[in-house]
Amino acid sequence: MVDAPILFFDSGIGGLTVLREARVLMPGRRFVYIADDAAFPYGAWEEQALAGHIVALFAPLLDEFRPEIAVISCNTASTIALAGLREAYPDTQFVGTVPAIKPAAERTRSGLVSVLGTPGTIARQYTRDLIASWATKCHVRLVGSDRLAALAEIYMRDGFVDEEAVRTEIAPCFLERDGARTDIVVLACTHYPFLVNRMRKMAPWPVDWIDTSEAIARRALSLLGPQDTAAFISDAEPDLARMTSGPPDIATRRLMHGFGLNME
């Protein structure tokens, strides 16, 4: 029996989109979900300060949970802190989350692709390097949203969202040029898949919304090794969620329970 959990880390609830896919691919495994909601939103942080904050936060988490793999299910945290985490904790395998620019460039027919993320992810040189490496034959529009992650948090906790606010946030993604239209929008924040149905409804025309959640989960699975991919069921420890801000409200507790996570 393997009892070492897979640890998921995000600034809020966005990483639950990756956890959902991981449950399908790795049934029976134990999961621990850490939401650094005390520091939400990450996009408002200065880069160096956020990197230091995340690296320091992981020291007690790794000591307590001893995870087999740690999944940084947050684009901003990955682009800023992943290298520092790997350097600080070389004995832990980290799986990062990056914008799906390569598959978008491969799939677009119009040549017009938008990357929708937090301002922090959009501003990273890492994102621009991905474009330079994989999407030089496309026109890639980078769209930073200040509000979508928070709107996703509200929607998942309260069950409703201001659809006009969603429309306003996604509007810059849609470009018409020389008779062509944007046909792919990369969801470069793990919060955004929770709103994708609302995005489809409010979009001015249909596009392909690319969500990387399954790809991240598959990458984590690939690192477990052939002997560790079978379903293991631990009777000792339940799946766990923890908020860095302390005890959650009722709506958050209900949400986490819906994803099979027990709150502390």
Secondary structure, DSSP 8 states (H G I E B T S, - for coil): -----EEEEESSSTTHHHHHHHHHHSTT--EEEEE-GGG--GGGS-HHHHHHHHHHHHHHHHHHH--SEEEE--HHHHHHHHHHHHHH-TTSEEE-----HHHHHHH-SSSEEEEEE-HHHHH-HHHHHHHHHH-TTSEEEEEE-SSHHHHHHHHHHHS---HHHHHHHHGGG--EETTEE--EEEEESTTGGGGHHHHHHH-SS--EEE--HHHHHHHHHHTS-GGG-S----SS---EEEETTSS--HHHHHHHHHTT-EE-
